[in-house]
């Protein structure tokens, strides 16, 4: 087991990381395909790792560029399995607690942004959500749902994550509602009762917060991001929308060095 220092990155609102009182404005770039978090403050901490190499995919189910890159991540997971590299899906917490007013300006931003993601990635978007008079864009429950499945059926984590994205972006369903997850659990043969009990527990809320903190430990401040670790060195191999072939080439080059 190796032990070494990394940087713990803490958002300025860390003490209230899931509070709805703190507005978190999304900054999404159609050129880089990246949705960024606010500025960070940092302090040192230590982390232990067991394997010599690992891939971290950091995203959020309600991050539109994460939906755009979904087919590339799926290909990356298959590649990781073939190469016997552990790949961990980490929930970044793009907008835990929400806070941004659901007004014409925000809806216009989302519509334009979703059209950009669709144009570049080909992923489907349903704009019906933008017709709602009220919607709270809180990404914590969707992140918590993924972490819940990672606990009860770890092998189904990525398919579950992708279906949450699909039902939100292509079907305009609300991930903050417990019933949103019922058809997804049924599709993946996950016990919905067991899922529901864990999803609403304090344990899963704490686990979700832990993922948000781990994101910052990895130095990630935007989604989607892919980080490759080789022994005690970290390499950000994708920051924003990136094609799988480019990700694969970078990993193979780093592995062979």
Steps between C-alpha positions, in 0.01 A plus 500: 500500500635845407438812701569845362377856517238635264305822509161518668300760311214649697233722352446832670156373602632164629341531844161513330580280204140381456327816613242656273601840635822506297460583135729304270505652154580259220770611257488272196723543196369371163854494359670294771187306599560576869272611783710669767463545874576822690848588630678275750703538814748224584673327788716188522370153585615140445347212308590131475468298181524124453520442123784617276261667258143619491259706291266751662202634308355804677159621392149595602177350363357849444810637326410524131854449372514184713195382307675599178811296580304199624568274195872578529499410871319177422774410251762595759343263753519212252863587426583516872346155552703358211821651638418393858509859624263593779270785395316693768199720438502800735215745543631854485206705621452764232219682677423334837208686653435694180434864573482657155166666425286316244436805285497584128872580501598164650264308272645680197850410613404132538324484163795647313746285692305177444478576129879537493551166676255329263675647196843380609415163657176392333346420838121564515343784699133563577430868563165441676668552837552864407123549480461433871415810702695368798801271511779480758828404330645312797742226389561343844210248489607364160858466619377328816291256294809393304700455819213296647515259206878491530434367851226246425599388146847636417521324165191694384626845600592628153183369326293657779685830465437500124129428545465781753651730238269364231180539702597854597624631166302293249179451699491823707437312826596639842787312676408657834187281517540149640262351240735623228729208585240224501503421124879523497527248782253275321702515176817403683338245733581700813277457804318835510393457863858441612615790283236733647593420857868570442444800273318693771744405778751728668767245416454562126490876552833477680640273226393755239677776685809277514495471119480877466802533727692230311439691179678795649775277638569398141534865401192493277305823457297422189295219345538269325857422604704182467808450715750219458720400794825312447655416835536833680446727199170641374427598141193687386439334165163661422356826623180561310358313202765267355477217248575149626782442248688799637446383860620150412815624323593714800455214747702256290779755463513560877492126575796437271717781636 
